[in-house]
Each structure stands twice: as C-alpha cells, then as structure tokens.
Amino acid sequence: MPDFHVTHGPESAPVGLTVRKIGLADLKGSLAKGIDDSLAMPTFHVFLVLTYPIVLMWFTGYALPLLFPLTAGFALVGPFAGIGLYEMSRRKELGLDTSWGPVLDVVRSRSILSILSVALLLLVIFVSWVFAAQSLFVSLFGTAPPKSFIGLVTTILATPEGWTLIGLGSTIGFVFAVVALSISVVSFPLLLDRDVGALAAVQTSVRSVLVNPFTMAVWGLIIAAVLAIGFLLLFVGLAVAVPILAHASWHLYRRVVEPAAPV
C-alpha cells in the first residue's frame, strides 16, 4: 500500500525546514516576480470564467446578505485556489513546460492528500466565518434580506446597528484572517515543493509568521487591498489580481523557507 504521508512526509524532521527573516524589499521583489509570471503565463481568462457566477449573483441580488463575508472570505480560501498557479511558477523556475496539461498533473503529486487536508482546514475556517458573519447580521437586522445593494449600504452606514456590524464584523473577520494567513502563507507552496506532510507544512507556515510578524502583516494587508480593488471592479479585477498574488506567493515562499539541501 502506498504511503501518502498526509501528516508526516519523508522529510519528517521539521528542523530541516529553516525559516528566514525577510523584509519589505522581499515583498516588493515577490510582487515584481508575480507580475512577471502573470505576464509570461496569462491565466486571467480562466479566473474571469470562475468569477462570472459571483458577478451574476451580485447583480441579481441573490448574494447581497452575504456580500461582505463572501468578499472577505475569498481571501481565506484563496491560497488553495492558487495551487495551479504555484505549480506554474515552480515549473517556470525549473525550466519545465508550464502549459495546463503538465500543470494539472499536480493532482498526482505525492503531497496531494496533504494539500487537500490543509485545504479542508481552510474550508472549515471559511464556513465558520460565513456562519459567524451571517449570524451577526441576522441578530442585528433580522432575516429579511436587503432589497438592493444601495439599500444594504444605506442600512449599514445610517443606523447604529450598521456601525455595530462594521465594528464587530471587522474584529471577528480579523481573527479569522490572521488564523488563515498563518496556516496557509507558505504551506501550499511548501507541499508542492517538498513532501513534508500537512502538519510540518502548517507548522512552518505559522513559524514564518511568528518570525516575520510585521512583514507578514503587511503582506496580509497587500492581499486584502488587492482583492478589495478586484471586487470593486465588479469582480472582474479578480481575474488579474488572483494570478498576480498567487505567483507572488510562490516567490515569497522561496524567500521565506530555506531550500532543501542537495542530496
């Protein structure tokens, strides 16, 4: 029976995963390389198709009660959505074929079950965030959905309950975001690069944040700002923003985690 190394990979000793101290220049360099990769391997059309259903729900009013939690929650599951793009950057770095055929072979990776395990953890966090946000909205405004986007914004900005929603929602969302960022900032690229297992990958990701608290906080703010701009551009901006952030995340991982020693 094959050993899938879901919890512990063959590189099971976490001491082999050295986390570097990085600075703002590393974030700038990672973003620059992310833009270069996006231009060299354009995938905006794929993400445009994926975001179309969200645009449709928004215009029809179907997703209005969950507009904010879904918008904020997108950042929580985004690291898993970028798996294929991480693989593109990895293959480009190695001089390998970056077309979709070989890239989709990532599903045959020895780390795939570990990747899915971390993705499931992020999904639980995302669902918990949506449930918490919806429960807060219902407790303040009841179960009747807003009739329009303008009506929703007016209700939130012009009532005491709305400002309570902004304050409590932002605080709760911040906690979820910190947890998700800590778990995922380098775990998915690490699992694509090295078969270390889900536990070691998550531990290394958390250590990356603890070693670089200020830099990772800035990185989280950059992600939030870029995604917010994408949503404001009727979600279409996400088709450009997501690939750039995903490719940049791969290069950030390269700067944070020491590469494996040559055998």
C-alpha positions in Angstrom: 0.0 0.0 0.0 1.5 3.4 -0.9 2.4 5.8 1.9 0.8 9.1 1.2 2.5 10.9 4.1 -0.6 13.0 4.9 0.6 14.1 8.3 4.3 13.5 8.2 6.2 13.3 4.9 9.5 11.6 4.2 11.1 14.9 5.2 9.5 14.5 8.6 12.1 16.4 10.6 10.9 20.0 11.0 14.5 21.0 11.8 15.2 20.7 8.1 12.7 23.5 7.4 14.6 26.7 8.2 12.6 29.9 8.2 14.4 33.1 7.1 13.9 36.7 8.3 12.5 38.8 5.5 11.7 42.4 5.0 9.6 44.8 2.8 12.1 44.5 0.0 11.3 40.8 -0.2 7.6 41.6 -0.6 8.3 44.1 -3.3 10.6 41.5 -5.1 7.9 38.8 -4.8 5.2 41.0 -6.3 7.5 42.0 -9.1 8.2 38.4 -9.9 4.5 37.6 -9.6 3.7 40.2 -12.2 6.4 38.9 -14.5 5.0 35.3 -14.2 1.4 36.6 -14.8 2.5 38.3 -18.0 4.6 35.3 -19.1 1.8 32.8 -18.3 -1.5 34.7 -18.7 -4.4 32.9 -17.0 -6.8 35.8 -16.5 -9.4 34.2 -18.8 -9.7 31.2 -16.5 -10.4 33.3 -13.4 -12.7 35.5 -15.4 -14.9 32.5 -16.0 -14.7 31.4 -12.4 -15.8 34.8 -11.1 -18.7 35.2 -13.5 -21.2 33.3 -11.3 -20.3 35.7 -8.4 -20.9 38.7 -10.6 -24.3 37.2 -11.7 -25.4 36.6 -8.1 -24.4 40.2 -7.1 -26.3 41.8 -9.9 -29.4 39.7 -9.2 -29.3 40.5 -5.5 -29.0 36.8 -4.6 -25.8 37.2 -2.6 -26.4 40.6 -1.1 -26.9 39.4 2.5 -23.6 37.5 2.2 -21.8 40.1 0.1 -19.3 41.2 2.8 -18.5 37.8 4.3 -18.1 36.2 0.8 -15.8 39.1 -0.3 -13.7 38.9 2.9 -13.8 35.1 2.9 -12.4 34.8 -0.6 -9.0 35.7 0.9 -9.3 32.8 3.3 -9.6 30.1 0.7 -7.5 31.9 -2.0 -4.3 30.1 -1.1 -5.8 26.8 -2.2 -7.4 28.3 -5.3 -3.8 29.3 -6.4 -2.4 25.8 -6.4 -2.2 25.5 -10.2 -0.5 28.9 -10.4 2.0 28.0 -7.7 2.8 25.0 -9.9 3.2 27.1 -12.9 5.7 29.3 -11.1 7.6 26.3 -9.8 7.8 24.7 -13.3 8.9 28.0 -14.9 11.6 28.3 -12.2 12.8 24.8 -13.2 12.6 25.5 -16.9 9.8 22.9 -17.4 6.6 23.0 -19.5 4.1 25.5 -18.0 1.1 24.6 -20.2 -2.1 23.5 -18.4 -1.6 19.8 -19.2 1.5 19.2 -17.2 0.4 21.7 -14.5 -2.8 19.8 -13.9 -0.6 16.7 -13.1 -0.3 18.3 -9.7 -3.2 16.1 -8.7 -0.8 13.2 -8.9 1.6 14.9 -6.5 2.8 12.7 -3.6 1.6 15.6 -1.4 -1.9 15.8 -2.8 -3.6 14.3 0.2 -1.6 16.7 2.5 -2.6 19.6 0.3 -6.3 18.5 0.5 -6.0 18.2 4.2 -4.8 21.8 4.6 -7.5 22.9 2.1 -10.1 21.2 4.2 -8.9 23.1 7.2 -9.2 26.4 5.3 -12.7 25.4 4.2 -13.7 24.9 7.8 -12.4 28.3 8.7 -14.2 29.9 5.7 -17.6 28.2 6.5 -17.2 29.2 10.2 -16.5 32.8 9.1 -19.6 32.9 6.8 -21.8 31.4 9.6 -20.5 33.9 12.2 -21.0 36.9 9.8 -24.5 35.7 8.8 -25.4 35.1 12.5 -24.2 38.6 13.4 -26.2 40.2 10.5 -29.4 38.3 11.4 -29.0 39.2 15.1 -28.9 42.9 14.2 -31.2 43.2 11.2 -33.4 40.1 11.2 -33.9 37.6 8.5 -35.4 39.8 5.8 -32.8 40.3 3.0 -32.0 43.8 1.8 -33.7 44.8 -1.4 -30.8 46.3 -3.2 -27.0 47.0 -2.9 -27.7 50.7 -2.2 -30.3 49.7 0.4 -27.8 47.5 2.1 -25.1 50.2 2.2 -27.5 52.8 3.4 -28.8 50.5 6.2 -25.2 49.7 7.4 -23.9 53.3 7.3 -27.0 55.1 8.5 -28.0 53.0 11.5 -26.4 52.2 14.9 -26.9 48.6 14.2 -24.9 49.0 11.0 -21.9 50.5 12.8 -22.1 47.7 15.3 -22.0 45.3 12.4 -18.9 47.1 11.0 -17.1 47.1 14.3 -17.9 43.5 15.4 -17.7 42.1 11.9 -14.3 43.6 11.3 -12.9 42.3 14.6 -14.2 38.8 14.0 -13.0 38.8 10.4 -9.6 40.0 11.5 -9.2 37.0 13.8 -10.3 34.6 11.1 -7.9 36.3 8.6 -4.9 36.0 11.0 -5.5 32.3 11.6 -6.0 31.6 7.9 -2.9 33.6 6.8 -0.8 31.9 9.5 -1.8 28.5 8.3 -1.5 29.0 4.6 1.0 31.7 3.8 3.7 29.1 2.8 2.1 25.7 3.4 0.7 25.1 -0.1 3.8 26.1 -2.0 5.9 24.1 0.5 3.8 21.0 -0.1 4.2 21.4 -3.8 7.9 21.8 -3.5 8.7 19.2 -0.8 6.8 16.2 0.6 6.9 17.2 4.2 3.3 16.4 5.3 0.4 18.6 6.3 1.5 19.1 9.9 5.0 20.2 9.1 3.8 22.5 6.4 1.3 24.2 8.7 3.9 24.4 11.5 6.4 26.0 9.1 3.8 28.5 7.9 2.9 29.5 11.4 6.7 29.9 12.2 7.1 32.1 9.1 4.5 34.5 10.6 6.0 34.4 14.1 9.5 35.1 12.7 8.3 37.9 10.4 5.2 39.4 12.2 5.4 42.9 10.7 6.3 41.8 7.2 3.6 39.1 7.1 1.1 41.7 8.5 2.0 44.0 5.5 1.6 41.0 3.2 -1.8 40.3 4.5 -2.8 44.0 4.1 -1.5 43.9 0.5 -3.6 40.8 -0.2 -6.7 42.4 1.3 -6.2 45.7 -0.6 -5.6 44.0 -4.0 -8.6 41.7 -3.6 -10.8 44.6 -2.5 -9.9 46.5 -5.6 -10.7 43.4 -7.7 -14.1 43.2 -6.1 -14.8 46.9 -6.5 -14.1 46.5 -10.3 -17.2 44.3 -10.4 -15.2 41.2 -9.5 -13.6 41.3 -13.0 -10.4 42.7 -11.4 -10.0 39.4 -9.6 -9.2 37.8 -12.9 -6.0 39.9 -12.8 -5.4 40.1 -9.1 -5.6 36.5 -8.2 -2.9 35.2 -10.6 -0.5 38.0 -9.6 -1.0 37.3 -5.9 -0.7 33.5 -6.4 2.5 33.7 -8.4 3.9 36.3 -5.9 3.1 33.9 -3.0 5.3 31.2 -4.6 8.2 33.6 -4.8 7.5 34.8 -1.2 7.7 31.2 -0.1 11.1 30.9 -1.9 12.4 33.8 0.1 11.0 32.7 3.5 11.8 28.9 3.6 15.4 27.7 3.0 15.6 25.3 0.0 16.2 21.7 0.7 19.9 20.8 0.9 21.2 19.0 -2.2 21.4 15.2 -1.8 
